[in-house]
Amino acid sequence: DGVETLKQVKQIRPDVGVIMVTGFSVDELLKEALKNGSFSFLRKPFDMDLLLQAMDQCLQQSGKTAR
């Protein structure tokens, strides 16, 4: 599942920013994803502007720029 994939990605690249996207509305899943290093969490259907905003914030936090 997505959280397990997140854990494996973070083991390989702990510094990578991960934004999780899900069609499920499970608060426990959200908590587990954030606990395991997800930068942000969006629920489907999501607004593309929210995704772009989350990406910009993630890049700014990591000291990178989107453009």
Summary of the structure (lengths in Angstrom):
residues: 67
radius of gyration: 12.0
end to end distance: 31.2
largest distance: 34.3
contacts: 153
relative contact order: 0.19
helix: 51%
strand: 12%
